[in-house]
């Protein structure tokens, strides 16, 4: 497995082996928590040919325990090479990302199969600008708490 990591201000993963059905949060959660000072970093996920999210993508970049969230200090996420073509749920997508200010490439996510967006941006207090106008939401049946405790 070829993997490149930078753990100062950016976390960069180059994982060609994980191209299919990759759970990025599981790859980075442990290392983010082990950083001596994990304040204000950028999470960049990349792989040759991109990364495909699984159909069940609950808590993809989110945390169940928002009081001790592994993602609480992520300031920006780059989803440029991330694909959600087969995702049926993006529930709790960034749940607990309290410091998240920027999500690059979110406008390019394919949401045509998504049915559940429950709490996708819950507790993203620093997120003030988000363009989801290109998202296709015809199949979405749940948006409960999608923006709960999000500033704007």
Backbone as CSV, one residue per row, in Angstrom:
resi,resn,N_x,N_y,N_z,CA_x,CA_y,CA_z,C_x,C_y,C_z
1,UNK,0.830,-1.170,0.000,0.000,0.000,0.000,0.879,1.240,0.000
2,UNK,0.573,2.160,-0.881,1.299,3.419,-0.972,0.509,4.485,-0.230
3,UNK,1.104,5.105,0.759,0.398,6.117,1.526,1.333,7.278,1.845
4,UNK,0.853,8.489,1.631,1.620,9.682,1.925,0.827,10.468,2.962
5,UNK,1.477,10.934,4.027,0.778,11.677,5.056,1.563,12.922,5.435
6,UNK,0.864,13.979,5.646,1.450,15.176,6.195,0.594,15.552,7.386
7,UNK,1.172,15.593,8.569,0.375,15.774,9.766,0.710,17.056,10.517
8,UNK,0.915,18.149,9.815,1.127,19.416,10.507,-0.133,20.259,10.361
9,UNK,-0.275,20.924,9.234,-1.494,21.696,9.036,-2.435,21.005,8.066
10,UNK,-1.936,20.027,7.347,-2.768,19.306,6.388,-2.661,17.806,6.625
11,UNK,-3.716,17.118,6.324,-3.671,15.663,6.321,-3.978,15.260,4.891
12,UNK,-3.035,14.625,4.254,-3.191,14.229,2.856,-3.030,12.721,2.767
13,UNK,-4.005,12.059,2.211,-3.937,10.611,2.030,-3.903,10.281,0.550
14,UNK,-2.955,9.495,0.185,-2.854,9.000,-1.188,-2.947,7.483,-1.082
15,UNK,-4.108,6.950,-1.359,-4.369,5.527,-1.114,-4.963,4.866,-2.347
16,UNK,-4.171,4.546,-3.347,-4.746,3.934,-4.541,-5.427,2.605,-4.252
17,UNK,-5.009,1.926,-3.226,-5.584,0.630,-2.890,-7.018,0.758,-2.364
18,UNK,-7.356,1.898,-1.809,-8.665,2.082,-1.208,-9.648,2.764,-2.150
19,UNK,-9.412,2.699,-3.436,-10.242,3.418,-4.393,-11.719,3.049,-4.271
20,UNK,-12.036,1.795,-4.134,-13.431,1.364,-4.061,-13.871,1.195,-2.614
21,UNK,-15.067,1.655,-2.332,-15.723,1.484,-1.034,-14.825,1.883,0.123
22,UNK,-14.265,3.057,0.003,-13.351,3.593,1.023,-14.153,4.340,2.081
23,UNK,-13.825,4.140,3.326,-14.405,4.906,4.422,-13.327,5.857,4.933
24,UNK,-13.188,7.043,4.358,-12.107,7.960,4.710,-12.023,8.260,6.197
25,UNK,-13.144,8.421,6.867,-13.103,8.756,8.286,-12.373,7.679,9.078
26,UNK,-12.576,6.439,8.745,-11.890,5.357,9.451,-10.394,5.379,9.197
27,UNK,-9.988,5.874,8.054,-8.565,5.952,7.749,-7.868,7.056,8.533
28,UNK,-8.565,8.127,8.810,-7.904,9.281,9.422,-8.229,9.505,10.883
29,UNK,-9.329,8.987,11.376,-9.792,9.278,12.731,-8.719,9.044,13.792
30,UNK,-8.083,7.892,13.754,-7.086,7.534,14.765,-5.884,8.473,14.722
31,UNK,-5.430,8.817,13.530,-4.267,9.684,13.408,-4.579,11.120,13.797
32,UNK,-5.772,11.593,13.491,-6.158,12.942,13.888,-6.169,13.045,15.406
33,UNK,-6.728,12.042,16.072,-6.800,12.060,17.522,-5.416,11.950,18.171
34,UNK,-4.449,11.372,17.460,-3.122,11.197,18.031,-2.206,12.406,17.823
35,UNK,-2.656,13.389,17.053,-1.837,14.585,16.839,-1.654,15.341,18.146
36,UNK,-0.427,15.810,18.423,-0.190,16.543,19.662,-0.981,17.847,19.718
37,UNK,-1.153,18.507,18.590,-1.934,19.729,18.522,-2.739,19.658,17.238
38,UNK,-3.961,19.168,17.342,-4.748,18.959,16.132,-5.717,20.105,15.868
39,UNK,-5.287,21.326,16.151,-6.126,22.493,15.907,-5.963,23.016,14.487
40,UNK,-7.070,23.313,13.850,-7.104,24.019,12.594,-6.397,23.371,11.425
41,UNK,-6.717,22.157,11.096,-6.069,21.519,9.960,-7.051,21.293,8.827
42,UNK,-6.490,20.984,7.661,-7.269,20.703,6.467,-7.214,19.211,6.194
43,UNK,-8.336,18.645,5.860,-8.428,17.234,5.522,-8.587,17.131,4.008
44,UNK,-7.581,16.524,3.343,-7.609,16.354,1.891,-7.572,14.859,1.601
45,UNK,-8.543,14.371,0.876,-8.602,12.955,0.542,-8.396,12.803,-0.953
46,UNK,-7.439,11.970,-1.317,-7.167,11.791,-2.739,-6.693,10.376,-3.015
47,UNK,-6.941,9.901,-4.200,-6.484,8.591,-4.649,-6.480,8.592,-6.166
48,UNK,-5.641,7.754,-6.752,-5.632,7.644,-8.214,-7.034,7.277,-8.681
49,UNK,-7.607,8.077,-9.537,-8.943,7.806,-10.051,-10.056,8.238,-9.125
50,UNK,-9.725,8.780,-7.978,-10.745,9.255,-7.049,-11.101,8.230,-5.985
51,UNK,-11.968,8.628,-5.081,-12.434,7.777,-3.995,-13.943,7.647,-4.106
52,UNK,-14.439,6.413,-4.079,-15.872,6.153,-4.150,-16.418,5.904,-2.752
53,UNK,-17.435,6.649,-2.381,-18.085,6.431,-1.095,-18.983,5.205,-1.189
54,UNK,-19.127,4.456,-0.105,-20.048,3.313,-0.113,-21.495,3.789,-0.129
55,UNK,-22.422,2.913,-0.458,-23.832,3.313,-0.509,-24.324,3.767,0.865
56,UNK,-23.934,3.071,1.914,-24.289,3.466,3.284,-23.151,4.321,3.830
57,UNK,-23.274,5.604,3.697,-22.202,6.515,4.090,-22.557,7.339,5.325
58,UNK,-23.191,6.705,6.305,-23.464,7.370,7.581,-22.157,7.765,8.248
59,UNK,-22.143,8.939,8.863,-20.981,9.408,9.633,-19.690,9.381,8.831
60,UNK,-19.767,9.660,7.556,-18.597,9.580,6.700,-17.448,10.438,7.217
61,UNK,-17.717,11.697,7.517,-16.717,12.587,8.101,-17.208,13.121,9.439
62,UNK,-18.281,12.546,9.926,-18.908,13.002,11.155,-18.528,12.162,12.353
63,UNK,-18.971,12.612,13.510,-18.683,11.924,14.768,-19.984,11.680,15.518
64,UNK,-20.105,10.510,16.134,-21.284,10.216,16.953,-21.275,11.057,18.220
65,UNK,-20.136,11.095,18.887,-19.994,11.818,20.140,-19.484,13.219,19.836
66,UNK,-20.399,14.175,19.736,-19.989,15.526,19.341,-19.275,16.272,20.465
67,UNK,-19.350,15.776,21.702,-18.604,16.407,22.793,-17.115,16.103,22.697
68,UNK,-16.779,14.938,22.164,-15.378,14.525,21.997,-15.117,14.157,20.534
69,UNK,-15.604,14.967,19.629,-15.558,14.644,18.203,-14.133,14.652,17.653
70,UNK,-13.788,13.600,16.922,-12.469,13.507,16.288,-12.308,14.604,15.240
71,UNK,-13.401,15.097,14.686,-13.372,16.057,13.587,-13.606,17.501,14.042
72,UNK,-13.635,17.747,15.343,-13.997,19.070,15.865,-13.052,20.182,15.427
73,UNK,-11.807,19.865,15.093,-10.836,20.893,14.727,-10.515,20.945,13.236
74,UNK,-11.262,20.211,12.439,-11.074,20.278,10.985,-11.624,21.613,10.511
75,UNK,-10.774,22.425,9.865,-11.203,23.735,9.373,-11.700,23.690,7.935
76,UNK,-11.144,22.780,7.134,-11.603,22.662,5.748,-11.444,21.233,5.262
77,UNK,-12.288,20.877,4.310,-12.269,19.541,3.712,-12.270,19.721,2.205
78,UNK,-11.428,18.958,1.522,-11.368,18.990,0.061,-11.945,17.683,-0.472
79,UNK,-13.110,17.766,-1.110,-13.802,16.596,-1.664,-13.684,16.529,-3.181
80,UNK,-12.720,17.231,-3.739,-12.572,17.318,-5.186,-12.509,15.949,-5.852
81,UNK,-11.820,14.985,-5.241,-11.670,13.651,-5.834,-12.579,12.623,-5.185
82,UNK,-13.639,13.075,-4.561,-14.527,12.189,-3.819,-15.835,12.020,-4.590
83,UNK,-16.285,10.775,-4.734,-17.515,10.496,-5.491,-18.561,9.819,-4.613
84,UNK,-19.798,10.247,-4.796,-20.910,9.683,-4.036,-21.978,9.105,-4.961
85,UNK,-21.573,8.635,-6.120,-22.525,8.141,-7.123,-23.460,7.061,-6.596
86,UNK,-22.993,6.205,-5.703,-23.805,5.094,-5.199,-24.337,5.326,-3.789
87,UNK,-24.077,6.477,-3.224,-24.498,6.750,-1.841,-26.010,6.926,-1.755
88,UNK,-26.628,6.194,-0.833,-28.061,6.351,-0.576,-28.300,7.126,0.712
89,UNK,-27.290,7.202,1.552,-27.398,8.016,2.757,-26.105,8.792,2.987
90,UNK,-26.280,10.047,3.312,-25.172,10.907,3.733,-25.527,11.504,5.095
91,UNK,-26.263,10.730,5.885,-26.668,11.169,7.215,-25.434,11.417,8.082
92,UNK,-25.473,12.476,8.858,-24.398,12.844,9.781,-23.060,13.030,9.058
93,UNK,-23.124,13.468,7.823,-21.951,13.601,6.958,-20.800,14.345,7.641
94,UNK,-21.069,15.521,8.184,-20.041,16.320,8.868,-20.428,16.601,10.316
95,UNK,-21.293,15.808,10.877,-21.775,16.010,12.237,-20.623,16.235,13.226
96,UNK,-20.698,17.323,13.968,-19.681,17.599,14.980,-18.457,18.346,14.497
97,UNK,-18.434,18.725,13.232,-17.285,19.459,12.682,-17.418,20.934,13.053
98,UNK,-17.223,21.226,14.314,-17.488,22.556,14.880,-16.635,23.665,14.284
99,UNK,-15.438,23.346,13.822,-14.533,24.360,13.271,-14.562,24.428,11.748
100,UNK,-15.364,23.588,11.130,-15.395,23.501,9.667,-15.893,24.801,9.046
101,UNK,-15.049,25.414,8.199,-15.376,26.671,7.537,-15.589,26.500,6.041
102,UNK,-14.860,25.556,5.431,-14.868,25.418,3.974,-14.941,23.950,3.574
103,UNK,-15.789,23.660,2.588,-15.845,22.320,1.989,-15.665,22.507,0.488
104,UNK,-14.467,22.253,0.009,-14.167,22.394,-1.418,-14.702,21.188,-2.173
105,UNK,-15.403,21.425,-3.256,-15.886,20.351,-4.109,-17.219,19.758,-3.716
106,UNK,-17.865,20.265,-2.686,-19.141,19.693,-2.249,-20.227,19.877,-3.308
107,UNK,-20.088,20.916,-4.108,-21.082,21.176,-5.158,-21.044,20.130,-6.271
108,UNK,-19.966,19.345,-6.328,-19.835,18.332,-7.380,-20.264,16.935,-6.939
109,UNK,-20.693,16.777,-5.683,-21.121,15.462,-5.225,-22.397,15.049,-5.940
110,UNK,-22.451,13.794,-6.350,-23.631,13.253,-7.012,-24.595,12.761,-5.937
111,UNK,-25.715,13.441,-5.809,-26.684,13.106,-4.767,-27.971,12.509,-5.334
112,UNK,-27.947,12.041,-6.560,-29.172,11.539,-7.195,-29.736,10.293,-6.512
113,UNK,-28.905,9.492,-5.867,-29.369,8.278,-5.191,-29.631,8.493,-3.696
114,UNK,-29.238,9.637,-3.163,-29.328,9.891,-1.724,-30.783,10.023,-1.275
115,UNK,-31.103,9.308,-0.187,-32.432,9.365,0.416,-32.408,10.020,1.795
116,UNK,-31.267,9.971,2.465,-31.191,10.439,3.846,-30.065,11.462,4.035
117,UNK,-30.444,12.672,4.425,-29.485,13.741,4.728,-29.633,14.204,6.184
118,UNK,-30.150,13.328,7.020,-30.346,13.647,8.434,-29.060,14.174,9.054
119,UNK,-29.138,15.335,9.668,-28.039,15.929,10.437,-26.720,16.003,9.671
120,UNK,-26.790,16.137,8.363,-25.578,16.141,7.531,-24.586,17.225,7.949
121,UNK,-25.080,18.391,8.341,-24.205,19.499,8.727,-24.473,19.940,10.171
122,UNK,-25.006,19.054,10.962,-25.331,19.345,12.357,-24.071,19.716,13.138
123,UNK,-24.176,20.763,13.936,-23.079,21.270,14.773,-21.882,21.783,13.963
124,UNK,-22.115,22.230,12.755,-21.053,22.851,11.949,-21.158,24.363,12.144
125,UNK,-20.883,24.821,13.347,-21.109,26.211,13.746,-20.297,27.226,12.954
126,UNK,-19.126,26.847,12.460,-18.266,27.789,11.736,-18.556,27.832,10.241
127,UNK,-19.417,26.957,9.774,-19.735,26.882,8.342,-20.767,27.955,8.009
128,UNK,-20.353,28.977,7.248,-21.246,30.097,6.959,-21.627,30.207,5.490
129,UNK,-20.968,29.463,4.620,-21.258,29.535,3.194,-21.228,28.134,2.609
130,UNK,-22.326,27.722,2.015,-22.432,26.372,1.477,-23.357,26.389,0.276
131,UNK,-22.836,26.065,-0.897,-23.642,26.057,-2.114,-24.035,24.631,-2.456
132,UNK,-25.286,24.302,-2.198,-25.816,22.970,-2.511,-26.825,23.046,-3.659
133,UNK,-26.800,24.140,-4.397,-27.793,24.353,-5.459,-27.705,23.322,-6.577
134,UNK,-26.566,22.687,-6.754,-26.436,21.675,-7.815,-26.826,20.274,-7.337
135,UNK,-27.117,20.121,-6.053,-27.505,18.805,-5.535,-28.891,18.424,-6.053
136,UNK,-29.015,17.202,-6.505,-30.294,16.637,-6.948,-30.899,15.907,-5.749
137,UNK,-32.013,16.400,-5.251,-32.586,15.867,-4.013,-33.967,15.247,-4.208
138,UNK,-34.287,14.838,-5.421,-35.602,14.264,-5.712,-35.905,13.026,-4.874
139,UNK,-34.889,12.246,-4.525,-35.094,11.003,-3.774,-34.929,11.162,-2.266
140,UNK,-34.572,12.349,-1.805,-34.349,12.573,-0.377,-35.682,12.546,0.369
141,UNK,-35.730,11.726,1.439,-36.939,11.613,2.254,-36.732,12.135,3.672
142,UNK,-35.488,12.357,4.079,-35.227,12.856,5.431,-34.141,13.922,5.431
143,UNK,-34.510,15.082,5.974,-33.550,16.173,6.172,-33.611,16.656,7.621
144,UNK,-34.088,15.804,8.495,-34.226,16.150,9.905,-32.894,16.631,10.478
145,UNK,-32.912,17.787,11.111,-31.721,18.377,11.749,-30.545,18.549,10.798
146,UNK,-30.796,18.668,9.520,-29.710,18.769,8.535,-28.762,19.924,8.860
147,UNK,-29.296,21.038,9.332,-28.473,22.202,9.658,-28.592,22.610,11.128
148,UNK,-28.944,21.685,11.995,-29.104,21.993,13.409,-27.798,22.515,14.011
149,UNK,-27.875,23.646,14.698,-26.726,24.293,15.332,-25.662,24.723,14.320
150,UNK,-26.102,24.991,13.090,-25.231,25.557,12.069,-25.577,27.050,12.020
151,UNK,-24.580,27.894,11.999,-24.771,29.326,12.160,-25.762,29.922,11.177
152,UNK,-25.529,29.715,9.879,-26.387,30.339,8.878,-26.920,29.317,7.908
